[in-house]
Amino acid sequence: MKLIFLGSSFSIVWYMRYHKIVRRSYDKDQDTFRHYILILPCLILALLINEKFTFKEVMWTFSLYLEAVAILPQLVLLQRTRNIDNLTGQYVFLLG
């Protein structure tokens, strides 16, 4: 099951980065969210608050914290572009 999840995640990322049509829809000027603002606090929290201080446990905790805030760049981008249709708004609402 984990391999299916990883495979589908990698294929979605590849599709977004390298597919001709999808790649053209990316607006780099609007996407200026500094992602390290999310990554660094999540890593620090994972180092401080975890079950056991092992590499696997810290990385698992880091992934949980990062998953909780991963929607923020999308929300900021939607707010900047003011291009929120009904389906996009419902999608983001259900993710959050």
C-alpha positions, 0 to 999 in steps of 0.5 A: 500500500505504501508503494502505491502511495509513493508511486502515485505521489511521484507520478503526480509531481512528475506530471505537474513538473514535466507535462507540456500542458500542465506545466504551462498553467504554472504562474511563477510570478504569483507563486512566491511563498517561501516554503522554508518558513514552513519546513524549518519550524516543522523540523524544529518541532519534530526534533523537540516533540516526538515519541522517541528520539530516533531518526525514523520517529523524528522523520515521521513526526516531521512529516505529520507536522509538514502535512498539517501546514502543506495547504498554506502555500495553496491558500496564499496562491489562491488569495493572491490570484483571486481566481477561486472557482467553486470546485477549487474552493471546495477542494481546498476546504475539504483538504483543510 
